[in-house]
């Protein structure tokens, strides 16, 4: 009769296989739960930095239009809407939305005469999964960075203040109005690159209006904190006071959507407004508007 011998070789092989599989699963789990969120957060953060550079390029393109003032010469700027997920690992891609919105900014001046003007804006909104959501907004010549904790002026608009004499100033302010075909809002949503075309429409180096003895300057905007700090710091840089014994102006935020500046009787404030209209389209090519 044949004799059978006991052997544990097969059992050892099975146990070793289970241990190796368990080790692989454990490593993948650690990578998935600990490292992938960090990598994706860094990736989305880098995308936000890329957007900052792209909006700086957009601002440069619009300034080029204003300087050259040549109609029917479109300039294309690319805005990357989102970022892709990581290959071979479970992660979610980031999306974004780019909009051209009309009449979202308004300036009102009361003085020797009254003047009101509105302007359109270009707005990007991120839909991140790991990094804090941010918005970049081109508004009236400036670029604003907005997030849950507040907003700040990333690129300053033209708001030149000339100190004429004792408590006598002249402010030169550019109103840059972003318009679209037919005056309608435009938007695109996704994660790939979105080309935005801009073109000079109307504008002049001559002021569209000059208001003397200004008493009130009101700016209506969603991004009140940016404009409040920008205007306040600009006025203080030329020596005006708002919270001292000899105060020249009062600045405040009203109804969460208006920055109100009141110039006091102990000073003279004049404002020269320059108007530029820039046509914009979110499209690979320029579409002419029918007259």
C-alpha positions as CSV (number, residue, x, y, z in Angstrom):
1,X,0.0,0.0,0.0
2,X,1.1,3.5,-0.8
3,X,2.0,5.7,2.1
4,X,0.8,9.3,2.2
5,X,2.9,11.9,4.0
6,X,1.4,15.1,5.5
7,X,2.6,18.3,3.9
8,X,1.9,21.9,4.7
9,X,3.4,23.4,1.6
10,X,0.1,24.1,-0.1
11,X,-1.3,25.8,3.1
12,X,1.8,28.0,3.4
13,X,1.4,29.1,-0.3
14,X,-2.3,30.0,0.2
15,X,-1.6,31.9,3.4
16,X,1.3,33.8,1.8
17,X,-1.0,34.7,-1.2
18,X,-3.6,36.1,1.2
19,X,-1.0,38.1,3.1
20,X,0.4,39.6,-0.1
21,X,-3.1,40.5,-1.3
22,X,-3.9,42.0,2.1
23,X,-0.7,44.0,2.0
24,X,-1.5,45.3,-1.5
25,X,-5.0,46.3,-0.5
26,X,-3.7,48.0,2.7
27,X,-1.2,50.0,0.7
28,X,-3.7,51.0,-2.0
29,X,-6.2,52.0,0.8
30,X,-3.6,54.2,2.5
31,X,-2.7,55.8,-0.8
32,X,-6.3,56.3,-1.7
33,X,-7.4,57.8,1.6
34,X,-4.3,59.7,2.6
35,X,-2.3,60.7,-0.4
36,X,-4.8,61.0,-3.3
37,X,-6.7,63.9,-1.5
38,X,-3.4,65.7,-0.9
39,X,-2.3,65.2,-4.5
40,X,-5.6,66.3,-5.9
41,X,-5.8,69.3,-3.5
42,X,-2.3,70.4,-4.8
43,X,-3.4,69.8,-8.3
44,X,-6.5,72.0,-7.9
45,X,-4.4,74.6,-6.1
46,X,-2.0,74.7,-9.1
47,X,-5.0,75.2,-11.4
48,X,-6.2,78.2,-9.4
49,X,-2.7,79.7,-9.7
50,X,-2.9,79.0,-13.5
51,X,-6.2,80.9,-13.6
52,X,-4.6,83.9,-11.9
53,X,-2.0,84.0,-14.6
54,X,-4.7,83.6,-17.3
55,X,-6.8,86.4,-15.9
56,X,-3.7,88.6,-15.8
57,X,-3.3,87.8,-19.5
58,X,-7.0,88.6,-20.1
59,X,-6.5,91.9,-18.3
60,X,-3.4,92.6,-20.5
61,X,-5.4,91.8,-23.7
62,X,-8.1,94.3,-22.7
63,X,-5.6,97.0,-21.8
64,X,-4.0,96.4,-25.2
65,X,-7.4,97.1,-26.8
66,X,-7.7,100.3,-24.7
67,X,-4.3,101.6,-25.7
68,X,-4.5,100.7,-29.4
69,X,-8.2,101.5,-29.8
70,X,-8.4,99.5,-33.1
71,X,-11.8,97.8,-33.8
72,X,-12.2,94.5,-35.5
73,X,-8.9,93.2,-34.2
74,X,-9.8,90.3,-31.8
75,X,-7.4,88.9,-29.2
76,X,-7.9,85.4,-27.9
77,X,-7.2,84.4,-24.3
78,X,-7.6,80.9,-23.0
79,X,-9.2,80.2,-19.7
80,X,-8.8,76.6,-18.3
81,X,-12.1,75.7,-16.7
82,X,-11.0,72.6,-14.6
83,X,-8.5,69.9,-14.0
84,X,-8.6,66.2,-14.8
85,X,-8.8,63.3,-12.3
86,X,-5.7,61.2,-11.6
87,X,-5.2,58.1,-13.8
88,X,-5.5,54.6,-12.3
89,X,-6.7,55.9,-8.9
90,X,-10.2,56.9,-7.7
91,X,-10.5,60.7,-7.8
92,X,-12.9,63.4,-9.1
93,X,-12.1,66.0,-11.7
94,X,-12.7,69.7,-11.0
95,X,-15.1,71.7,-13.2
96,X,-15.4,75.4,-13.8
97,X,-17.8,78.0,-15.3
98,X,-17.0,81.1,-17.3
99,X,-19.6,83.8,-17.7
100,X,-20.0,87.2,-19.4
101,X,-22.6,89.1,-17.4
102,X,-24.0,92.4,-18.4
103,X,-24.7,95.4,-16.1
104,X,-23.3,93.9,-12.9
105,X,-21.3,97.0,-12.0
106,X,-22.7,100.5,-11.6
107,X,-21.1,103.8,-10.7
108,X,-23.1,106.8,-9.5
109,X,-21.7,110.3,-9.1
110,X,-23.5,113.3,-7.5
111,X,-21.9,116.8,-7.7
112,X,-22.2,119.7,-10.0
113,X,-24.0,117.2,-12.2
114,X,-25.2,113.7,-11.7
115,X,-23.9,110.7,-13.7
116,X,-24.7,107.0,-13.8
117,X,-23.1,104.2,-15.8
118,X,-23.2,100.4,-15.8
119,X,-20.7,97.8,-17.0
120,X,-20.6,94.1,-17.7
121,X,-18.1,91.7,-16.2
122,X,-16.3,88.4,-16.9
123,X,-16.6,85.9,-14.1
124,X,-15.0,82.5,-13.6
125,X,-16.3,80.1,-10.8
126,X,-14.5,76.9,-9.8
127,X,-16.2,73.7,-8.7
128,X,-13.4,72.0,-6.8
129,X,-13.6,68.8,-4.9
130,X,-10.5,69.1,-2.7
131,X,-9.3,72.8,-2.7
132,X,-11.3,75.8,-1.6
133,X,-13.6,77.2,-4.4
134,X,-12.5,80.5,-5.9
135,X,-13.8,83.1,-8.3
136,X,-11.8,85.4,-10.6
137,X,-13.7,88.4,-11.9
138,X,-12.7,91.0,-14.4
139,X,-14.7,94.0,-13.3
140,X,-14.4,97.6,-14.6
141,X,-10.7,97.4,-15.4
142,X,-9.6,95.4,-12.3
143,X,-9.3,91.7,-11.5
144,X,-10.9,90.5,-8.2
145,X,-10.2,87.2,-6.4
146,X,-13.3,86.1,-4.4
147,X,-13.7,83.1,-2.0
148,X,-15.8,82.3,1.1
149,X,-13.6,84.3,3.4
150,X,-13.9,87.5,1.3
151,X,-12.6,89.1,-1.8
152,X,-9.6,91.3,-2.7
153,X,-8.4,93.3,-5.7
154,X,-5.9,91.1,-7.4
155,X,-5.1,93.6,-10.2
156,X,-6.0,97.2,-9.6
157,X,-8.1,99.2,-12.1
158,X,-7.1,102.7,-13.2
159,X,-8.1,105.1,-10.4
160,X,-5.5,107.9,-10.6
161,X,-5.7,110.7,-8.0
162,X,-4.0,114.0,-8.6
163,X,-3.5,116.2,-5.6
164,X,-4.1,119.7,-7.0
165,X,-3.8,121.7,-3.7
166,X,-4.9,121.7,-0.1
167,X,-7.8,119.3,0.0
168,X,-8.3,119.5,-3.7
169,X,-8.1,116.4,-5.8
170,X,-9.0,115.1,-9.3
171,X,-9.8,111.5,-9.9
172,X,-9.4,109.8,-13.3
173,X,-11.3,106.6,-13.5
174,X,-11.7,104.2,-16.4
175,X,-15.1,102.5,-16.9
176,X,-14.5,99.3,-18.9
177,X,-17.8,97.8,-20.1
178,X,-17.7,94.2,-21.3
179,X,-20.5,93.5,-23.8
180,X,-21.6,90.5,-25.9
181,X,-23.5,89.9,-29.1
182,X,-27.1,91.1,-28.8
183,X,-26.4,92.2,-25.2
184,X,-27.1,88.7,-23.8
185,X,-25.2,86.9,-21.1
186,X,-22.9,84.1,-22.2
187,X,-21.5,81.1,-20.3
188,X,-19.7,77.8,-20.7
189,X,-19.2,75.0,-18.2
190,X,-16.7,72.1,-18.2
191,X,-13.1,71.3,-17.5
192,X,-11.2,71.9,-20.7
193,X,-9.8,75.1,-22.2
194,X,-12.3,77.8,-23.1
195,X,-11.1,80.5,-25.5
196,X,-12.5,84.0,-24.9
197,X,-12.3,86.5,-27.7
198,X,-12.1,90.3,-27.0
199,X,-12.4,93.2,-29.4
200,X,-12.3,97.0,-29.0
201,X,-15.7,98.6,-29.7
202,X,-15.9,102.2,-28.3
203,X,-13.7,104.4,-26.3
204,X,-11.6,107.6,-26.2
205,X,-8.8,109.2,-24.2
206,X,-11.1,112.1,-23.8
207,X,-13.3,112.0,-20.6
208,X,-16.9,110.9,-21.3
209,X,-17.9,113.2,-18.5
210,X,-16.3,115.5,-15.8
211,X,-18.1,116.1,-12.6
212,X,-16.9,118.9,-10.3
213,X,-17.5,119.3,-6.6
214,X,-18.4,115.7,-6.1
215,X,-20.3,115.0,-2.9
216,X,-21.1,111.3,-3.4
217,X,-19.5,108.5,-5.3
218,X,-21.4,105.2,-5.1
219,X,-20.3,101.9,-6.6
220,X,-22.7,99.0,-6.8
221,X,-21.1,95.6,-6.9
222,X,-21.1,92.1,-5.4
223,X,-17.5,92.5,-4.4
224,X,-17.8,95.4,-2.0
225,X,-14.8,94.5,0.2
226,X,-12.4,94.8,-2.8
227,X,-13.7,98.2,-3.9
228,X,-13.9,99.5,-0.4
229,X,-10.3,98.7,0.4
230,X,-9.1,99.8,-3.0
231,X,-10.8,103.2,-3.0
232,X,-10.0,103.8,0.7
233,X,-6.3,103.0,0.3
234,X,-6.1,105.1,-2.9
235,X,-7.5,108.2,-1.1
236,X,-5.3,107.7,1.9
237,X,-2.2,107.4,-0.2
238,X,-2.6,111.1,-1.3
239,X,-3.0,112.3,2.2
240,X,-6.7,112.3,2.7
241,X,-8.2,111.3,6.1
242,X,-11.3,109.4,7.0
243,X,-10.9,108.7,10.7
244,X,-8.9,111.6,12.1
245,X,-9.7,115.0,13.6
246,X,-9.7,116.6,10.2
247,X,-11.6,114.0,8.1
248,X,-12.1,114.6,4.4
249,X,-14.4,111.8,3.4
250,X,-16.5,109.0,4.8
251,X,-16.6,105.6,3.1
252,X,-19.0,102.7,4.0
253,X,-20.6,99.6,2.7
254,X,-24.4,99.8,2.4
255,X,-26.9,96.9,1.9
256,X,-23.9,94.5,1.2
257,X,-23.8,95.6,-2.4
258,X,-22.8,99.3,-2.4
259,X,-19.6,101.2,-1.6
260,X,-20.6,104.7,-0.7
261,X,-18.0,107.6,-0.5
262,X,-19.1,111.0,0.8
263,X,-16.6,113.9,0.3
264,X,-16.9,116.5,3.1
265,X,-17.3,120.2,2.7
266,X,-13.6,120.9,3.7
267,X,-12.3,119.5,0.4
268,X,-12.9,119.7,-3.4
269,X,-13.2,116.5,-5.4
270,X,-13.5,116.3,-9.2
271,X,-13.9,113.1,-11.2
272,X,-13.1,112.5,-14.8
273,X,-14.6,109.4,-16.2
274,X,-13.2,107.6,-19.3
275,X,-15.4,105.0,-21.0
276,X,-14.3,102.0,-23.0
277,X,-16.5,99.2,-24.4
278,X,-14.9,95.9,-25.1
279,X,-16.8,93.2,-27.0
280,X,-16.3,89.6,-25.7
281,X,-17.3,86.2,-26.9
282,X,-16.7,82.7,-25.4
283,X,-16.0,80.9,-28.7
284,X,-13.2,79.5,-30.8
285,X,-13.7,82.2,-33.4
286,X,-15.1,85.7,-33.7
287,X,-18.8,85.9,-34.7
288,X,-19.8,89.2,-36.3
289,X,-22.9,90.9,-35.0
290,X,-25.5,91.7,-37.6
291,X,-26.5,95.4,-37.8
